[in-house]
Amino acid sequence: MSNARGTLEDHVLAVFERACLEQDLAVAEHLLRALELIAQRNGNDNQLQQALLKFAKSRPRDPS
């Protein structure tokens, strides 16, 4: 179901990555939930796994 404009998953992932880049982790978390739903529906979690790693790396480090 891919087209020249990209899939819904591609667009959500792109906005998710921007939210991580801008450190807007509250928005990123909501977009991550959307990616989880899409992955469940599609039966493919490759992009979800990448997003989870990016989200984990975007979180502020514990200074202790």
C-alpha positions in Angstrom: 0.0 0.0 0.0 2.9 2.3 -0.7 2.7 5.2 -3.1 4.9 8.1 -4.3 3.7 10.3 -1.4 4.6 7.7 1.3 2.4 5.7 3.7 0.7 6.9 6.8 3.4 5.0 8.8 6.1 6.9 6.9 4.6 10.2 7.7 4.0 9.4 11.4 7.5 8.2 11.6 8.9 11.4 10.1 7.0 13.6 12.5 8.0 11.3 15.4 11.7 11.7 14.4 11.2 15.5 14.3 9.7 15.5 17.7 12.6 13.5 19.0 15.1 15.9 17.3 13.3 18.9 18.9 13.2 17.1 22.3 9.4 17.3 22.4 9.2 13.9 24.0 5.6 14.2 25.1 4.5 14.5 21.4 7.0 11.8 20.4 5.4 9.5 23.0 2.0 10.0 21.5 3.3 9.4 18.0 5.0 6.2 19.2 1.6 5.0 20.3 0.3 5.6 16.8 3.2 3.7 15.4 2.4 0.8 17.7 -1.2 0.7 16.5 -0.1 0.8 12.8 2.5 -2.0 13.5 -0.2 -4.2 15.1 -2.5 -3.6 12.2 0.2 -4.3 9.6 1.8 -7.2 11.4 5.2 -5.6 10.8 7.1 -3.9 13.6 10.4 -3.0 11.9 9.8 0.8 11.9 8.3 0.5 15.4 11.5 -1.1 16.7 13.6 1.6 15.1 11.4 4.3 16.6 11.6 2.7 20.1 15.4 2.8 19.9 15.4 6.5 18.8 13.0 7.4 21.6 15.2 5.7 24.2 18.2 7.5 22.9 16.3 10.9 22.9 15.4 10.6 26.6 17.5 12.8 28.9 20.3 11.0 30.7 20.0 10.4 34.4 22.9 12.6 35.9 23.5 10.1 38.8 
